[in-house]
Each structure stands twice: as C-alpha cells, then as structure tokens.
C-alpha cells in the first residue's frame, strides 16, 4: 500500500452533476459572478457585502494563482446550470475546497434566484464525490452558522454531520472519506 499520494494539481479538474457543470474558477467569470452574488441577503450569516466585479476579478486572480503554501490547494469552481441538459446555461454559484494534507474544508454558495431548487445540495454532493475520488483525503469539513438551516440541510445531504467543535461562531460539520478501492 503506497504511503503518499501524488501531489494534487493546482487547478482542480472540472466535474458535473445531473444539472450542473462545475468549472474551474477563472478571472473571466468575475463579472457574471458579481451579478450572481449581488443580493445582500447572501451575506446574512457570513457577513460581508456583494463584491464589485473588479474586486471579484482581483480575488479570483489570487485564488487561481494558488496558495503560497505548497502543501495547500485552493480549489474553486463556478457552477453553471445546464440549459435543458446542455452546456451553455448561466452561472448560479460556486463551490470551493481548501485541501491540506488529508483534510478538505469546503463551502458552497448559490445565488438567491437559484435557491430552493436543490442546486446547493447537488453541488455539495458532487464536490464531496469529486474530492473523495481525488485520493489521499480522510476528512471533509464545513463550517456553518448555527441558525443557517438551509446550509445545515445541504451538509447532511452531502454526508457531513455536526460536531461539537466551533470556530468563529460556526459549528464544524465533518465526514470521513473512505479511500477508493485499490485495483
């Protein structure tokens, strides 16, 4: 049995779900994503405010350059809704993972107009499956505000459960990753 996994790529591979294409983040998505993230209600639990396109572009440039820590990967995807099952629909949100050794911290955001349709659940489930298939991970965690019932439901659907640990007023949710079978 190998003792170390191959290094993870800086840019994450794309993945798909039944209705979404998760595309590796690029600065070119900043303007469309600024519109997706424009509703101030999105920041009720996390704080902050809607980013301007130029601010978002600068953030995406930093994220795409990767972590300055060579042992950490910043994996970010935008979520494109497929129109009638085909590529070409609009962006609806994002998922992200910070991967450090055997642990990935994940998050998801779906813009207000796309909420209530199951996209966050579908995206989080797809993200967890993608991370599990990457190999080398043993734990996936998320941090969720205790009053954010919708995010808690997404976490449960993605296989995470609440822990007794807290960070910055948010409960830590976690799941163990079963390594894929060795061929």
N, C-alpha and C positions, 0 to 999 in steps of 0.2 A: 504494500500500500504506500503510495507516494506521501512524503511528509510535507511538501509545499506545493501549492497550486501555481500555475503560470501567472505572471503578472496580468492584472486586468487592464484592458485598453483605457486610454484617457477618454476617448469618445465612446459613449455607450452604443451598443447596437440598437437599431430600431426594433420595435415589436408591435404586434397587432392583437386586438381583441375582436369580439364579434362586430362591434360598430365603430371602433376607434383605431387610428394609426398613431402610435407613439413614436414621434420623430425626434432624433437627437437635436437638442437646442442649437440654434444659430442666431447670431445677432440680427439677421434679416427678419426674424419673427417679431422683433420688438414693437413695431407699430401696430400690427394686428393684435398682439398680446396686450398692449396697453388698453385697447378697446375692450378686450375680454375681462381685464382686471379693473375696469373703470368704476365699478359700483362700490361706493364707500362701505356698504353693508358687508362686503367680503372681509373687512378688517375688524369687525366687531369683537372677535375672540383673539385675534393675533396682534392687534394694534397696527399702526401704520396708516398709510393712505394710498390711494391709487397712484401708481408711478406714471410720470410723463414718458412719452416714447424715448426721448434722448437719455433719460435716467435708466430706463429699462435696457436700452441698447448697451450702455456702458456696463451695466450689471451682467448682461449676457456675454459681453466680450470677456469680462473677468472670469465668469463661470466656465466659458468654453476654453480658456487658457489652462484651466485645471488648477488643482490645489498646489500650493508651493511645497506641501509635504509629499514627498514621493510615495509614501505609504498610504495615501488617502486619495480616493477618487470622488470627484464631484460629477455624478451622472444626473443629467437633466433632460427631460423630454417635454415637448409640447404635444398636446392631444388634438388631433384633427378628426372631426366627425366625418365619417364617410357618407357621402350623399347617395342614398338609395343603394348602399352596399358597395359603392365605387369610391375610389380616391377622389379628392377634389372638394370636399366639404370644408367648412371653416374651422378655425381653431376654437377650442372650447375651454382650455385649461392646461394644466401641466401636472407632471409627477416628477419627483426627484428622489435621489438616494445619495447619501454620503457614505461611502464604503471605506471602512478602516479595518483592515485585517479580517477577522471572521464575522464582523458586525456591520449591518447597514441600517442607517437611520433614514426613514422615508417620510415623505409628505405628499399631499395631493391638494390641488385647488381646481375647482370647476367654477367658471363664471356664472353669475346669477341667472342669466337667461337659459342656461343648460342644466340647472339644478332640478332635482326632483324627477329625473329621467333615468337614474341608475348609472350615469356616466362615471361618477366618482367611484362607485363600487366596482364597476367593470375595470376602470383604470387601475385601481389599487390591487385588485386581484391579478391583473395582468402584470403589474410591476413586481409583485411578490413572486409570481411564477418565473418571470424573467430573471430576477435576482437569484432564485433558487437554482435555476439552470446554469447560471454563470459559474458555479462551483466555488468551493472554499468558504462559503458563508455558513455560519452556525446559528446566527440570531438576526432577526429583523425587528426593529423598534420604531415606534412613532410616539410623539408627544401630543396630547390632545387636551384642550381646555375642559375642565370637568362639566361645564354647562353646555358643551357643544355635542348635543345628542346625535346630530346627523353624522359628524365625523366619527363618533364612537360606533355607530351602526356600520359605517364603512370599514372601520378597523376590524370589527367582529366578522364581517363578511369576507375580509381578506385573510382571516385566520389568526389575527392578533387578539390577545386578551389583556385586560388591565392588570397592572402590577401594583404593589404598594409603594412604588417609588415615584417621586415628584421632582420636577425641575422647572424653575421659573413659573410656578403656579399651574403647571400642566402635569397631568398623570402620564406616566410612562406605560405604554402598551407594548407587548412583545410576543414574538413567536419563535420557536425553534425551527431551524431549517434541517430537513432530512437530506443528507447528501444523496446525490443521484447514484444509482447502482453502477458499479464498476463493470464494464463489459468483459 
